[in-house]
Amino acid sequence: MTEHARKQGGPDALPLAGTDPHAMLRTPMRAELAADLELLLAEAEVVAARTAKPTPLADRFIRSAAAGGRRLAITSNNAPLAVETYLERHDLDIYFQGRVFGRDTKDPALMKPHPDCLLRALDALDVRPGQALMIGDSAPDAAAAKAAGVPFLGYARSPDRVARLRTVDPHPVVVGMQVLVAAVEDVAAPSN
């Protein structure tokens, strides 16, 4: 993508973007080039979604949360079609019908840490910010939640990733999906 952008816009088309595709989209450029880059990135994300390895226990967490009556949504800086492709491939799409909120293809400035996709999710779920919980794995996720007034729970795959999640504000962080699965199944379990 970087090479395509440089060919279309000259050697200085993406001065600070490096190879981060989301940073490339945020870089000021001609509208035609931005549309080309968005299309290329969305296509690449769909291809990647077809072979992405699932996070262990994430499917169980989603199924358990839905079985417990929770309404779920996904907010992402990726193209919605890529997220939907992944969900369909893993038979999880039924839990998110119409509630996948990806980046706005016309305005990359609305990607997280901007709260746009989170605000769209709250609107679709018809809930106030304090009635929701965002579980995220990045500092931009935490910043978007803070900006939207939504409580945030950080998720880290490993202990070495915890510090990255606490760059915005101190908030709880869990390491590994097992903690989330246990919590949602414990809450969903019938009391005796």
Secondary structure, 3 states (H helix, E strand, C coil): CHHHHHHHHCCCCCCCCCCCHHHHHHCCCCHHHHHHHHHHHHHHHHHHHHHCCCCCCHHHHHHHHHHCCCCCCEECCCCHHHHHHHHHHCCCHHHCCCCEECCCCCCHHHCCCCCHHHHHHHHHHCCCHHHCCEEECCHHHHHHHHHHCCCEEEEECCHHHHHHHCCCCCCCEEECHHHHHHHHHHHHCCCC
